[in-house]
């Protein structure tokens, strides 16, 4: 029956999906192709592009700032994902157990979502005030440690300070996704494991984690792709400083493209960024699939 | 029933036909008839809030009175979105006839070929215009005059009068007196310092303009030479950087440590000034409006120190201005509109009613400026023969970041002043040469 359905080609079907295909082509495929094309060209006055070969890529790879931004972006992205997951897992597990007071649990579930509702500039403003050299946080820190921490002014702490704000904004969404995943695990699996004598750690390791693998892969891929191109929060807080310690690849692209109007160069940065994200995500999915196959 | 339905259907068709005919007639009338004699002149700006909507409309209507065949249409875009919007319009070949422009963006936009050279127009302008025009208000790039200022200003040291009076301190009149005043205000126990400086990377442009460039001119140096290449790694440049470095080293700058200061940008600087945690700020005349918006009780409390003098008494002359589009269909009218914006009529209104510092020498002599403690020395600072206009520079944000990064390395003791400036200077010249 399926074979028969496949053999019957319907032009009307193409008509139905045509709007979606045209839309996809116009807003995704065509711009991607143009960015790739521009990366081999140079923008000249009067709105025209001239072929420049690999010049943009050569210039990009010989730029020290590019490598600094790549290094910072990887630290920022991996740090954000690790902390996002650790925090989201910890809180989701806490919220998933039975609480003596259901209202209190629901209140915390709602309250913990609040950071996600803050826009990036609002979060930057809020944490900018908290991070002030003589601000609220430093008042407490000074009383405990005897000396304040220059969160945004010290090259040792600046990247981790902005990374934390990114985590603070991101983790509630991940927490909710994990919580949803945890609640969808059939309880009879835990009951059966309990009868077999499995303790909490064993149940977590052998039931919870395997059941959550697909969801975790989706979360990690999305978190990686969105954090790697993160811009607004860090731009508002530090603009890459001090001493370029928080300079990300997205700043490099923005400055070359939108401030210097070097569209060819910015396109090359965009292409490289897309390739890095695709390679990392592809490698992760490949390893994940291989492991799943091995388990099967 | 069927008859009734047909009747309603006919009626509907008649009404629809009539509406279509009227629409067509109106459309054609507007296209060929009613607007036939009117020339539409467009200009883009981000000044609606500063000038007020009624002032913008007055500017437009007063020009339309002078040129009855012209219909002026302005396009307001908030400053933060302006560059992106204008870029999109320029690429679409729909740039407005007259464009508000920042000197920081000018070189980038020139790359798109959107500017008409104003030099032939200004050199042929009538004496009424040229007698009110200071050539330092013109911005040149690659041998072409691509924008002229509407506003003009210099960056000086502003102070809180009440805080100075309470301490019984006279406002400083030179850089060493500034240091002395800073020592008197330094009180870490009360979290009080004399000044905050915009040395965070996010304020690299502010540091470059307010603190480095201004101090450099006073130290007898230049940012760029006649060829437009960076020359700030001079002895005067080293002296400039060492001056600011010595204030940090002495703990005279909020919050008393270099890493702490590296988190302070212009926004924090204004907050500290308006919260009266610091009594001084080196910035432009816009400080008054910014401070009063946050703390209306500061009214009458903000004053500009008398012009400083070191090796020279010069200051940096800067401002925001307008450019004429190379795509304009009516360049003569667009130029007339620019002259109108800079005319005595508009300039005096802006000074009188909006306290705006207009790029018109007659307006700068207006008595209200002399009476305003936040403005009174500005004409002197701008008119000083040693004052230098701001050079148009490519990728200014990038250049400022480079200077800021090297200055930060010096402040943190990772580089000496000369090496830091040599490195920044070399980067500037690389970018400038590439842009040419």
Boltz contact constraints between the chains, C-beta under 6 A:
constraints:
  - contact:
      token1: [A, 45]
      token2: [B, 113]
      max_distance: 6.0
  - contact:
      token1: [A, 46]
      token2: [B, 113]
      max_distance: 6.0
  - contact:
      token1: [A, 47]
      token2: [B, 91]
      max_distance: 6.0
  - contact:
      token1: [A, 133]
      token2: [B, 255]
      max_distance: 6.0
  - contact:
      token1: [A, 133]
      token2: [B, 260]
      max_distance: 6.0
  - contact:
      token1: [A, 133]
      token2: [B, 263]
      max_distance: 6.0
  - contact:
      token1: [A, 134]
      token2: [B, 191]
      max_distance: 6.0
  - contact:
      token1: [A, 134]
      token2: [B, 255]
      max_distance: 6.0
  - contact:
      token1: [A, 150]
      token2: [B, 259]
      max_distance: 6.0
  - contact:
      token1: [A, 150]
      token2: [B, 260]
      max_distance: 6.0
  - contact:
      token1: [A, 150]
      token2: [B, 263]
      max_distance: 6.0
  - contact:
      token1: [A, 152]
      token2: [B, 263]
      max_distance: 6.0
  - contact:
      token1: [A, 153]
      token2: [B, 259]
      max_distance: 6.0
  - contact:
      token1: [A, 153]
      token2: [B, 260]
      max_distance: 6.0
  - contact:
      token1: [A, 153]
      token2: [B, 262]
      max_distance: 6.0
  - contact:
      token1: [A, 153]
      token2: [B, 263]
      max_distance: 6.0
  - contact:
      token1: [A, 154]
      token2: [B, 259]
      max_distance: 6.0
  - contact:
      token1: [A, 239]
      token2: [B, 201]
      max_distance: 6.0
  - contact:
      token1: [A, 239]
      token2: [B, 202]
      max_distance: 6.0
  - contact:
      token1: [A, 240]
      token2: [B, 201]
      max_distance: 6.0
  - contact:
      token1: [A, 241]
      token2: [B, 200]
      max_distance: 6.0
  - contact:
      token1: [A, 241]
      token2: [B, 201]
      max_distance: 6.0
  - contact:
      token1: [A, 242]
      token2: [B, 201]
      max_distance: 6.0
  - contact:
      token1: [A, 242]
      token2: [B, 262]
      max_distance: 6.0
  - contact:
      token1: [A, 242]
      token2: [B, 408]
      max_distance: 6.0
  - contact:
      token1: [A, 243]
      token2: [B, 405]
      max_distance: 6.0
  - contact:
      token1: [A, 243]
      token2: [B, 408]
      max_distance: 6.0
  - contact:
      token1: [A, 255]
      token2: [B, 398]
      max_distance: 6.0
  - contact:
      token1: [A, 259]
      token2: [B, 397]
      max_distance: 6.0
  - contact:
      token1: [A, 260]
      token2: [B, 395]
      max_distance: 6.0
  - contact:
      token1: [A, 261]
      token2: [B, 108]
      max_distance: 6.0
  - contact:
      token1: [A, 261]
      token2: [B, 111]
      max_distance: 6.0
